[in-house]
Amino acid sequence: MNILVIGGTGTLGRQIVREALDEGYHVKCLVREFRKSSFLRDWGVELIYGDLSLPSTLPKALKGIKIIIDSATLRSTSKYTSEIVDWRGKLALLEAAKLTKIKKFICFSVLDALKNPSIPLIDLKLRIERELENSKINFIIFQCSGFYQGLISQYALPILENEIIWLPENSKPIAYLDTQDASKAIMSTLDNSSCDNKKVSLIGKKFWNPCEVINLCELLSGKVARISYIPVTSFNLIGNLLRLFEFSWNIADRLQFCERSKDPSLDIKPFNEIFWSIERVGLEAYLQEYFGKILKKLRKTSYQTPEEVSFL
């Protein structure tokens, strides 16, 4: 069966591609730049040119495709705006899927999206969700909270490099998940109908607030984090200033994520969580493996002196 993965070079997308190949699927990836996607071809993926900002390129890319997995997300440094890619592009993709009679359409949203419709990026996702629900296409919308991989640049590296970690006050807890576990769960839904036409929570075992994550990183690295707290109002002010210039709209959109509401009920049982047939990797184990590798490399290269590093 032919699967088209959109966003196959991304953090989650590449894990989906890897898992789909391991499961024996014929995988195609929609790409804009073949050179940057060459590693996918090396894996055995068929690369197809397509661009969400150019809707005319999409119908041809969907020829012969039975399942679409859309894991694409706009980078803050992109030259396009979220309106162009996350709304017009995704809407064009959905229309093309209707025409080609896609068997299943899988996409990703935010865990508590309905509680935060005022945030532009979340509003766009909600609009696409509604279009998909009304499309009569067989769909699954996975609602995600966050992934372990993003914590490396957000917390782990700044701690190792003695850089300041900027945190908004009253940060929302996040149920982080390993993208490898996520991709296994996603693949398990392709050949069964248990999640069809549903919104499904795809999250980790535990909700973590930033301080808990930082404390864990400090314990495993043997270093003390430098933290600076910023009031949410300051983030709002910065976001409003960034919106004055079109080239910085994408950064402003991401800053607004710190405004997401905190809902204690999510810590108990998120709505319609996917059934897990595997044991999910815990954040402790994931970060312990990461810091173990990094500290071993630092010791070999003498990047830091033994006095500066605590080996656990």
N, C-alpha and C positions, 0 to 999 in steps of 0.2 A: 504494500500500500504506500502511495506517495504522500509524504508530509511536507508542507511548506512551513518553514520556521522564519519568522520575521524578527529581526533583532538577534540573529544568531551569533554575532560577535560580542554581545553584551555579557554581563556577569551571569545572569540566569540563562540567557539564550544559549550560550555555548554548552552549558551543562545539559540542557534539554536536547540539543543536537547530539551530544556524546551518548546520552542514555538511549535516544531513539535509534542510533546506529547500532548500539549494543543489543537492542531488542530486535534487530533485523529489518527495520523499516528503511525504505528508500527515502533519503532526506534531501530536500532542496532548500536552499536559503536565498531569500531575497536580499540582494546587496547592491549598494551604490558604487563601491570602489572594490574592484576585484583584487587589487594588490594588497589591501589591508585585510582581505578575507581569505588570503591564500592558505592559511593554516586549516581552514575548513575543507578546502579541496584536498589537502593532504590527508585529512581524516576519511575521505571518501564521499564528501558532500558534493552535490551538483549545484553550482552557483548560477543564479538567474538574476539578470539585471532588473532592478525595479526601484522606485523611489516614491515614498509616501507623499512627498511634496509635488510629485508629477503624476497625478491620477491616471493619465493616459498610458503609463507603463505597467499598470497593475493587471488588467485583464489577460494579457498574453502570458504573464508570469504564473497565472493560476491554471493554465491549461494542464489537464491530467491530474490535478491535485484533488485529494479526497478530504484531507484534514489540514486546517490552518491553525498554527500556534503563533499567536502574535504577542511576542515578549518585548517589542520595541518600545523604547522610551527616549524622550528627547533629552540630550545632554545640555547642561547649562551653557556650554560653549558653542552650541549649534548656531549656525547663521539663520536658521528658520525659527519661527515662533511656534509656541504650543498650538495656537489657533490653526496654523497651517498643517502641522503634522498630526497632532493628537485629536483634532476635530475633522478638518476637511480631508486629510489623508486617510484617517481611519474610516470615515464615512464612505469615501470612495472605495476602500478595500471591502467594506461590507456590501456595497452595491455590486462589486465585481464577484463577490462570493455568491450572491443570489443568482447572478447570471450563469455561473459555472456549476451551480447545484452542489456546493460543498457539503460533504457528509457531516462534518463537525467543525465548529469554530471555537477555539479556545483563546481567551484573553485574560488580562490581569488588571485588577483594580486595587483599591486601598481598603483595608479592613473596616474602618469606620467611616466610609465615604458619606453615607447619608447624614451623619452628624456634622459634617463640615462642607455643606454645599457652597458656602461663600468663598472658598479658596479656589482660584481660577483653575488650577490643574485638576483638582478633584471634581469641580463642576464639569469639566470636559469629559472626564471618565464617566460620570453619572449620565451625561447626555448620550455617550456611546452605548452605555449599558441599556438605556431605554430603547435606543434604536435597535440594538441586537435582540432585545426581548420581543420587539414588535416585528421582527424580520421574518419569522417562521423558520429560521435556520436553527438547526440543532446546535446548542451552545453550552459552554461551561465558562463561568466567570469566577476565577480564583481571586479571592480577596486576601492580599498579603499585608504583612505588618512590617517586616524588614529582614535583611539577610546578614549572616555573619560576615560575609566578605566585605561589606561596607564598613564594618567596624575597624578594619585594619588601618585605613587612611584616616578615619574619624578619630580614633582613640589610640590604637596601638603604636603607630608610627610617631605621632606627636609626643607620646610619653618616652619612647626610645630616643628621640632626637631632642628632648628637653624643650619642646615647643609648647606654647600656651594652647589649651583646649578651651574654646569659647562655647559656653552653654547658656541657653535661654533659661530663665527662671521657671520653675514648675513644669519641667519637661515631661512629656507623655511617656509612659512605659511602653515598651515595644517587645513583641514576642518574636525575637529573632530566630531564623531558621537557616540551616545549611542549604545552599542551592543544589547540592547533590541529592539531598533528601527530597527537596521540592521536585526535582526533575523525575525522580522515581515515582512519586505520588502522581504527578501529571501523566506519566506514561501508563500508569495503572488504570486510568479512566478512558483510554482510547478505545478499548474493545469491550467495554461494558456500559450500561446505561444508568448506573447508580447515581451519577452526578449530572446527567443530562438536563439541560434547561434549568439549571440552578446556579445560585451564587454560593460558593463554597469557601470556607475559611481555610487558608493554607498557611499555617503558622507553627512556631516552635512550641516547646513544652512549657515554657515559662515566660512571663512578662518581666523585662528588665528595665529599670530606669537608668539614666546615664551614670549616676554616681555608683551604682552597683557594678556596671560594666567597667568603669574606671578603677574601682577598688580591686576587681579581679585582675585587670591588666597590671596594676601596681604589684600585686602579690606574685604574679608569674614572671614579671620582668625584673623585680627587685629595685624598681625606680619609683620615685614619687612624681605624680602628675602635677603640672602647673595648670590650675583651673581659674577661669575668669567668668563670672556670671553676668549675663546681660538681660535687663528687663525686656519683657515681650514688647513693650511700647517702643523700645529702641529698635528692635527688629522691624516693627511696623514702619517706623520712620525711615529706616534704611530702605525697606521695600518700596515705600512711596517715592523716595528719591530715585531709585533705580528704574521705576516705571516712567520716569520723565524721558528716558532714552530707549528707543526700540531695541538697540543692541544688547541691553541689559535686562530685558523683560524676563528671559528664562531664569536668570539668577533671582530676580524678585519673586517669581513664582515659587521657587524652592524655599526661599526664606519664609514664605507664608505657611509652610508646613509646621513651623513651630507653634502656630496658633491652633492646631488641632485640639479639640476638646478632650478632656480626660474623663473616661467613663469607667468607674471601678468595677462595673458588672462584667467588663471584658476580661478582667483578671480571673473570673470564675469559670465561665464557659462561653466562648464566642459562638455566634450563631452558625449552625450547620457546618461544623468542622468536618473535614474530610476524614474518612476512616484510615488509620495508619496500620499497615501490615508489616512495617519495619520499625526498628527501634531508632528513633531520631538521635542524631549526634547532639549532645548537650553543648552549651556555649563554653563551659569549663574545659571540656575535652578538646574542643576546636581551638581555643586560644592557647591551651597548654601545648598542643602540637605546634602551633605557629611560633610561639615564643621559644620553644625548645629548639626549633630549626634556626631561628634568627640568632639566638644566643650562642649556639654552636658555631655558626658562621662568624659571628663577631669575635669569638675566642680564637678562631683560626687566622683571621685577618688582622687581629690586634687592633680592631676598630676602636675598642674601648679597653681600658686597663682592667685587670681582674678586680681591683677595688671598686670599680664603678658598676659591676654587674654581680648580681646574686644568682648563682646557678641552683635551681631547685632539683 
